Amino acid sequence: MLKSIHLQNFRSYKKTDFIFSNTSTLIVGPNTIGKSNLLEAIFLIATGKSFRTDKDSQMLLLGKEVGRVKAKVDDLELEVVVTNGNVGGVKSQYKKFLINGVAKRRVDFSGNLLAVLFSPADLEIIVDSPSLRRSFLDNVLEQVDREYRLASISYIKAIRQRNALLEIAKDTGVRNEKQLEYWDNLVIQNGQIITQKREDFIDFVNTSKKDIFSFFINYDKSIISRQRLDQYKLEEKLAGVTLVGPHRDDFSLLMKEKSDQDIKYFGSRGQQRLSILQLKTLEINFIEKSVGKRPLLLLDDIFSELDSGHIDLVISQIGKQQAIVTTTHKEFVGKKFLKEMEVIELVNGKKD
């Protein structure tokens, strides 16, 4: 349960506090007022990273070198400090994670607040690049599975080191097999953990009941093994990068009744919206199954993108767990649900 959050030098917020209802909180305000910034801060507390940028410095208020997000979650105080400044004349960018004032690694920080985000940008999961679909899988699994978090960190590090050696091999024409063997073992070991856990989640989605829109996920996994690395040895030497492994995974959503039709290409905009809504609902169910409690639901200004029927489908999810919802007009929610929600109105980036 997210009780409150304090923002300091975060995006558009210089210093602001929010207190949330145990059930549903509605954040109302015009576009660019800071609604998405607030949800980004909550997502940062949940996962240790932004859903909007890979550059931590972009989360800071313009001109500031240090920003803080501090939240009360049940009996814990969770804090992320983002720094973008000079240390001894050298540019320094980093994030610091604290639980009750004690510094932690992100692998131990993530998962103390469980959250599922649904925003208009989530349609890009279907229609955009494979990297977004891999990020979706990571965001789900990193929250509920510490082994997955550890494997991801080790895998990314090993791939970077291995790619550096392959780049040298490309430039010199000589592969250092002894050095590569160490990183090969790491990418195989951790890559296989990642693949298996992604497969488990996708199997859960495929076998779950779908009452919003029926689809099937086709997991295009890039298997990593000693045999596969040996198979691509020559191609990797020419390319200078690792050509197999979960960093090259992809998946597609296929029409249930027409299994050869990818929703990305054959689905209407409405069908794509329903597919994402169904996928997010199953994400909530998977988290609940994995850890025994439902996650915080974050709805980021989605009502302007949906028709009334789809809005009702989304709102039907709100009462099942704590939810924080942003919108430009509270009328989008409807009087029936509005009576049961705490309302916070933002004016000029501040609470009214």
Long-range contacts (C-beta under 8 A, 24 or more apart in sequence): 1-73, 1-74, 1-296, 1-322, 2-42, 2-45, 2-71, 2-72, 2-73, 2-113, 2-296, 2-322, 2-324, 3-71, 3-72, 3-73, 3-74, 4-71, 4-72, 5-38, 5-41, 5-42, 5-45, 5-69, 5-70, 5-71, 5-72, 6-68, 6-69, 6-70, 6-71, 7-37, 7-38, 7-41, 7-67, 7-68, 7-69, 8-67, 8-68, 8-69, 8-70, 9-60, 9-61, 9-64, 9-66, 9-67, 9-68, 10-37, 10-41, 10-59, 10-60, 10-61, 10-67, 10-68, 10-69, 10-82, 11-37, 11-40, 11-41, 11-59, 11-60, 11-61, 12-37, 12-61, 12-349, 13-37, 13-38, 13-41, 13-61, 13-349, 14-61, 16-350, 16-351, 18-344, 18-351, 20-322, 20-324, 20-342, 21-322, 21-341, 21-342, 22-322, 23-319, 23-322, 23-323, 23-340, 23-341, 23-342, 24-318, 24-319, 24-322, 24-323, 24-324, 24-325, 24-337, 24-340, 24-341, 24-342, 25-323, 25-324, 25-325, 25-341, 25-342, 25-343, 25-344, 26-325, 26-326, 26-327, 26-330, 26-333, 26-338, 26-341, 26-342, 26-343, 26-344, 27-324, 27-325, 27-326, 27-327, 27-344, 27-346, 28-326, 28-327, 28-328, 28-329, 28-330, 28-343, 28-344, 28-345, 28-346, 29-326, 29-328, 29-345, 29-346, 29-347, 30-328, 31-301, 31-328, 33-346, 33-347, 33-348, 33-349, 34-346, 34-349, 35-300, 35-301, 35-326, 35-327, 35-346, 36-119, 36-300, 36-301, 36-326, 38-326, 39-117, 39-119, 39-298, 39-300, 39-324, 39-326, 41-69, 42-71, 42-113, 42-115, 42-296, 42-298, 42-324, 43-115, 43-117, 43-298, 44-69, 44-80, 45-69, 45-71, 45-73, 45-78, 45-80, 45-113, 46-110, 46-112, 46-113, 46-114, 46-115, 46-143, 46-296, 47-110, 47-115, 47-139, 47-142, 47-143, 48-80, 48-95, 48-97, 48-106, 48-109, 48-110, 49-106, 51-117, 51-119, 51-139, 56-82, 56-84, 56-93, 56-94, 56-95, 57-82, 57-84, 57-93, 60-84, 71-113, 73-112, 73-113, 76-100, 76-112, 77-101, 78-109, 78-112, 78-113, 80-109, 106-149, 107-146, 107-149, 107-150, 107-153, 108-146, 110-142, 110-143, 110-149, 111-142, 111-143, 111-144, 111-146, 111-149, 113-296, 114-143, 114-144, 114-287, 114-291, 114-293, 114-294, 114-295, 114-296, 115-143, 115-295, 115-296, 115-297, 115-298, 116-280, 116-283, 116-284, 116-287, 116-295, 116-296, 116-297, 116-298, 117-298, 117-300, 118-276, 118-277, 118-280, 118-297, 118-298, 118-299, 118-300, 118-302, 118-314, 119-299, 119-300, 119-301, 119-302, 120-300, 120-301, 120-302, 120-304, 120-305, 122-276, 122-280, 123-272, 123-273, 123-276, 125-276, 125-279, 126-253, 126-263, 126-264, 126-267, 126-272, 126-275, 126-276, 127-264, 127-272, 130-248, 130-249, 130-250, 133-249, 133-250, 133-251, 134-246, 134-247, 134-249, 134-250, 137-198, 137-201, 137-249, 137-251, 140-201, 140-283, 140-286, 140-287, 141-197, 141-198, 141-201, 143-287, 143-295, 144-286, 144-287, 144-290, 144-291, 145-197, 145-290, 147-193, 147-197, 148-193, 148-194, 148-197, 151-190, 151-191, 151-193, 151-194, 151-197, 152-190, 152-194, 154-186, 154-190, 155-186, 155-187, 155-190, 155-191, 155-194, 155-245, 155-246, 155-247, 156-247, 157-186, 158-183, 158-186, 158-187, 158-190, 159-187, 159-242, 159-245, 159-247, 162-187, 162-242, 163-240, 163-241, 163-242, 166-236, 166-237, 166-239, 166-240, 166-241, 166-242, 167-240, 167-241, 169-237, 169-240, 170-237, 170-238, 170-239, 170-240, 171-240, 175-233, 175-237, 184-226, 184-229, 187-224, 187-242, 187-245, 188-224, 188-225, 188-226, 188-229, 191-224, 191-245, 191-246, 192-224, 192-225, 194-246, 195-221, 195-223, 195-224, 195-246, 195-249, 198-246, 198-249, 201-286, 202-251, 204-282, 204-286, 204-289, 205-279, 205-282, 205-286, 208-282, 208-285, 210-256, 210-278, 210-282, 212-274, 212-277, 212-278, 212-281, 212-313, 213-271, 213-274, 213-275, 213-277, 213-278, 214-256, 214-257, 214-278, 215-253, 215-254, 215-255, 215-256, 215-263, 215-275, 215-278, 216-253, 216-254, 216-256, 216-259, 217-251, 217-252, 217-253, 217-254, 218-251, 218-252, 218-253, 218-254, 219-249, 219-251, 220-249, 220-250, 220-251, 220-252, 221-246, 221-249, 222-246, 222-247, 222-248, 222-249, 253-279, 270-307, 270-310, 273-305, 273-306, 273-310, 274-310, 274-313, 277-310, 277-313, 277-314, 281-317, 284-317, 284-320, 284-321, 294-320, 294-321, 295-321, 296-321, 296-322, 296-323, 296-324, 297-321, 297-322, 297-323, 297-324, 298-323, 298-324, 299-323, 299-324, 299-325, 299-326, 300-326, 301-326, 301-327, 301-328, 303-327, 303-329, 303-332, 303-333, 304-328, 304-332
